[in-house]
Each structure stands twice: as structure tokens, then as C-alpha cells.
Amino acid sequence: MIVLLRDYVDVFTWSYEDMPGLDTDIVVHRVPLVEGCKPFKQKEENSSRGFNQSECKNRKKKQWNAGFLEVVKYPQ
């Protein structure tokens, strides 16, 4: 796998800034909602995924700055 990545290093992107103009028709995440259900916030589980809180905030900030995230408002 490492050899493959090294051989094709120019094909892959390694940061969010390397992907300007990414077509959201191809790559987009949406949260499916059920009519009438109230949203709830799950507790944060920083250690279960191997990220501490500052790493998570840093990743979200990079994604926001690259235009990968947007604020949406869901009806109550």
C-alpha cells in the first residue's frame, strides 16, 4: 500500500486546501431526518476515536476554512 501511494503521490490530495472547487454533487454528507423527531446532541467521546478535543477543533477549522462545512438550521 505504501509503495502504491508513493508511486501515485500526485494523484492523491493530502489536505483540505488541495481540494478547491470539490463538486458537492459527488461528495456531500447529509443528515437524514425523520419528520416530527427532535434532534439531540450526543456526548463527546474524544478518546474513543483517538482524537483529543483540540485535534477535533483543528480538523473542523481546516474543513470550515476549505469550504467543506456549512451551517444549516433544522426545524425544531
N, CA, C and O of each residue as an XYZ file, in Angstrom:
304
protein
N       0.826     -1.185      0.000
C       0.000      0.000      0.000
C       0.879      1.260      0.000
O       0.599      2.214     -0.726
N       1.916      1.258      0.798
C       2.808      2.420      0.870
C       3.492      2.659     -0.471
O       3.630      3.803     -0.905
N       3.917      1.589     -1.124
C       4.553      1.719     -2.439
C       3.565      2.326     -3.437
O       3.929      3.206     -4.217
N       2.331      1.860     -3.410
C       1.297      2.385     -4.295
C       1.101      3.884     -4.067
O       1.055      4.658     -5.024
N       0.987      4.292     -2.812
C       0.807      5.708     -2.505
C       1.991      6.545     -2.971
O       1.812      7.649     -3.486
N       3.186      6.025     -2.792
C       4.382      6.759     -3.232
C       4.459      6.852     -4.752
O       4.862      7.879     -5.298
N       4.074      5.784     -5.426
C       4.111      5.784     -6.896
C       3.102      6.768     -7.489
O       3.342      7.345     -8.549
N       1.985      6.955     -6.809
C       0.915      7.815     -7.320
C       0.658      9.013     -6.407
O      -0.483      9.450     -6.254
N       1.711      9.534     -5.809
C       1.577     10.642     -4.856
C       0.895     11.853     -5.482
O       0.210     12.594     -4.777
N       1.058     12.074     -6.765
C       0.455     13.229     -7.431
C      -1.045     13.062     -7.674
O      -1.721     14.029     -8.024
N      -1.568     11.865     -7.495
C      -2.989     11.605     -7.720
C      -3.819     11.911     -6.472
O      -4.985     12.292     -6.573
N      -3.214     11.742     -5.302
C      -3.929     11.904     -4.038
C      -3.772     13.317     -3.506
O      -2.814     14.017     -3.832
N      -4.726     13.724     -2.684
C      -4.639     15.007     -2.008
C      -4.392     14.749     -0.532
O      -4.903     13.783      0.036
N      -3.614     15.611      0.074
C      -3.199     15.371      1.457
C      -3.726     16.418      2.423
O      -3.481     16.320      3.625
N      -4.443     17.414      1.928
C      -5.030     18.410      2.818
C      -6.305     18.947      2.181
O      -6.539     18.777      0.984
N      -7.118     19.595      2.998
C      -8.376     20.159      2.517
C      -8.124     21.293      1.523
O      -8.897     21.495      0.586
N      -7.033     22.030      1.739
C      -6.707     23.146      0.859
C      -6.355     22.675     -0.554
O      -6.426     23.456     -1.503
N      -5.978     21.407     -0.698
C      -5.629     20.858     -2.009
C      -6.858     20.495     -2.848
O      -6.717     20.021     -3.975
N      -8.061     20.714     -2.308
C      -9.281     20.293     -2.994
C     -10.244     21.448     -3.250
O     -11.434     21.303     -2.969
N      -9.786     22.594     -3.772
C     -10.728     23.688     -4.014
C     -11.706     23.314     -5.130
O     -11.343     22.640     -6.094
N     -12.914     23.754     -4.983
C     -13.907     23.507     -6.021
C     -14.393     22.079     -6.087
O     -14.907     21.658     -7.124
N     -14.247     21.320     -5.018
C     -14.729     19.942     -4.993
C     -16.228     19.927     -5.270
O     -16.983     20.633     -4.602
N     -16.661     19.153     -6.223
C     -18.057     19.116     -6.642
C     -18.914     18.450     -5.566
O     -18.774     17.254     -5.307
N     -19.802     19.229     -4.941
C     -20.649     18.677     -3.876
C     -21.735     17.752     -4.402
O     -22.418     17.097     -3.614
N     -21.909     17.683     -5.729
C     -22.832     16.692     -6.280
C     -22.248     15.290     -6.171
O     -22.973     14.295     -6.191
N     -20.930     15.230     -6.057
C     -20.251     13.941     -5.958
C     -19.975     13.579     -4.499
O     -20.211     12.449     -4.070
N     -19.476     14.546     -3.753
C     -19.076     14.291     -2.372
C     -19.832     15.234     -1.448
O     -19.504     16.417     -1.356
N     -20.831     14.716     -0.773
C     -21.582     15.520      0.186
C     -22.171     14.589      1.241
O     -22.529     13.448      0.949
N     -22.265     15.087      2.462
C     -22.854     14.317      3.549
C     -24.083     15.059      4.036
O     -24.021     16.249      4.347
N     -25.159     14.377      4.097
C     -26.391     14.973      4.598
C     -26.904     14.120      5.754
O     -26.690     12.909      5.800
N     -27.581     14.776      6.675
C     -28.165     14.073      7.814
C     -29.633     13.820      7.500
O     -30.422     14.763      7.435
N     -30.009     12.555      7.303
C     -31.420     12.268      7.017
C     -32.258     12.464      8.281
O     -31.912     11.951      9.345
N     -33.326     13.185      8.166
C     -34.190     13.474      9.313
C     -35.554     12.840      9.127
O     -36.072     12.758      8.014
N     -36.115     12.401     10.212
C     -37.456     11.832     10.211
C     -38.408     12.930     10.676
O     -38.191     13.546     11.720
N     -39.450     13.171      9.908
C     -40.430     14.211     10.222
C     -40.975     14.027     11.634
O     -41.409     12.937     12.007
N     -40.946     15.104     12.411
C     -41.510     15.066     13.757
C     -40.543     14.639     14.853
O     -40.884     14.730     16.032
N     -39.360     14.181     14.504
C     -38.385     13.767     15.522
C     -37.539     14.959     15.943
O     -37.099     15.744     15.104
N     -37.315     15.090     17.245
C     -36.492     16.179     17.749
C     -35.022     15.773     17.705
O     -34.681     14.656     18.093
N     -34.147     16.665     17.236
C     -32.718     16.350     17.240
C     -32.167     16.367     18.663
O     -32.697     17.062     19.530
N     -31.114     15.609     18.900
C     -30.470     15.621     20.205
C     -28.966     15.589     19.998
O     -28.473     15.145     18.961
N     -28.249     16.068     21.003
C     -26.795     16.124     20.921
C     -26.210     14.965     21.718
O     -26.522     14.778     22.894
N     -25.348     14.185     21.046
C     -24.672     13.102     21.735
C     -23.516     13.650     22.549
O     -22.965     14.701     22.222
N     -23.147     12.944     23.605
C     -21.988     13.377     24.378
C     -20.730     13.132     23.549
O     -20.681     12.221     22.723
N     -19.723     13.957     23.785
C     -18.471     13.825     23.056
C     -17.663     12.669     23.624
O     -17.552     12.514     24.840
N     -17.106     11.868     22.744
C     -16.263     10.750     23.151
C     -14.912     10.915     22.495
O     -14.594     10.233     21.520
N     -14.114     11.828     23.034
C     -12.839     12.172     22.418
C     -11.868     11.001     22.341
O     -11.221     10.797     21.314
N     -11.765     10.242     23.408
C     -10.734      9.203     23.444
C     -11.076      7.983     22.603
O     -10.172      7.251     22.202
N     -12.357      7.743     22.323
C     -12.730      6.528     21.606
C     -12.234      6.513     20.162
O     -12.037      5.437     19.598
N     -12.031      7.663     19.561
C     -11.570      7.728     18.178
C     -10.114      8.155     18.074
O      -9.589      8.294     16.970
N      -9.466      8.361     19.192
C      -8.051      8.695     19.177
C      -7.751     10.166     18.980
O      -6.590     10.519     18.774
N      -8.755     11.050     19.035
C      -8.533     12.483     18.888
C      -8.809     13.170     20.215
O      -9.775     12.839     20.902
N      -7.972     14.115     20.571
C      -8.332     14.927     21.717
C      -9.142     16.120     21.226
O      -9.281     16.323     20.020
N      -9.672     16.901     22.145
C     -10.593     17.975     21.774
C      -9.924     19.024     20.891
O     -10.550     19.522     19.956
N      -8.678     19.368     21.162
C      -8.014     20.389     20.341
C      -7.756     19.872     18.927
O      -7.817     20.647     17.972
N      -7.468     18.571     18.773
C      -7.296     17.999     17.431
C      -8.603     18.059     16.653
O      -8.607     18.390     15.468
N      -9.710     17.742     17.314
C     -11.025     17.787     16.657
C     -11.345     19.204     16.221
O     -11.809     19.416     15.100
N     -11.105     20.180     17.089
C     -11.381     21.569     16.738
C     -10.508     22.007     15.573
O     -10.980     22.717     14.685
N      -9.243     21.597     15.561
C      -8.328     21.956     14.484
C      -8.796     21.369     13.151
O      -8.761     22.051     12.127
N      -9.230     20.114     13.162
C      -9.727     19.484     11.934
C     -10.986     20.172     11.427
O     -11.131     20.400     10.226
N     -11.905     20.504     12.344
C     -13.131     21.199     11.942
C     -12.807     22.577     11.371
O     -13.420     23.002     10.392
N     -11.851     23.272     11.976
C     -11.464     24.598     11.487
C     -10.885     24.506     10.076
O     -11.199     25.338      9.225
N     -10.041     23.502      9.820
C      -9.472     23.314      8.484
C     -10.571     23.013      7.465
O     -10.552     23.540      6.353
N     -11.522     22.168      7.845
C     -12.619     21.838      6.938
C     -13.496     23.060      6.678
O     -13.946     23.268      5.552
N     -13.742     23.866      7.703
C     -14.539     25.085      7.550
C     -13.832     26.057      6.609
O     -14.447     26.595      5.689
N     -12.534     26.280      6.844
C     -11.766     27.217      6.027
C     -11.670     26.768      4.566
O     -11.581     27.601      3.664
N     -11.687     25.466      4.336
C     -11.620     24.940      2.975
C     -12.989     24.942      2.293
O     -13.099     24.608      1.113
N     -14.039     25.321      3.043
C     -15.382     25.393      2.462
C     -16.107     24.057      2.433
O     -17.063     23.890      1.675
N     -15.666     23.097      3.252
C     -16.301     21.777      3.266
C     -17.492     21.691      4.210
O     -18.274     20.743      4.137
N     -17.637     22.672      5.095
C     -18.732     22.656      6.060
C     -19.613     23.872      5.849
O     -19.147     24.916      5.394
N     -20.876     23.733      6.178
C     -21.777     24.880      6.138
C     -22.757     24.762      7.291
O     -23.065     23.664      7.756
N     -23.235     25.897      7.739
C     -24.189     25.933      8.831
C     -25.578     25.693      8.262
O     -25.974     26.311      7.274
N     -26.304     24.796      8.893
C     -27.684     24.545      8.484
C     -28.570     24.673      9.712
O     -28.117     24.458     10.836
N     -29.817     25.019      9.502
C     -30.765     25.139     10.611
C     -31.884     24.133     10.374
O     -32.543     24.142      9.334
N     -32.079     23.280     11.347
C     -33.132     22.280     11.251
C     -34.335     22.768     12.063
O     -34.159     23.352     13.132
N     -35.532     22.538     11.576
C     -36.701     22.946     12.336
C     -36.796     22.174     13.653
O     -36.395     21.013     13.737
N     -37.314     22.816     14.642
C     -37.447     22.159     15.957
C     -38.583     21.153     15.938
O     -38.848     20.502     16.949
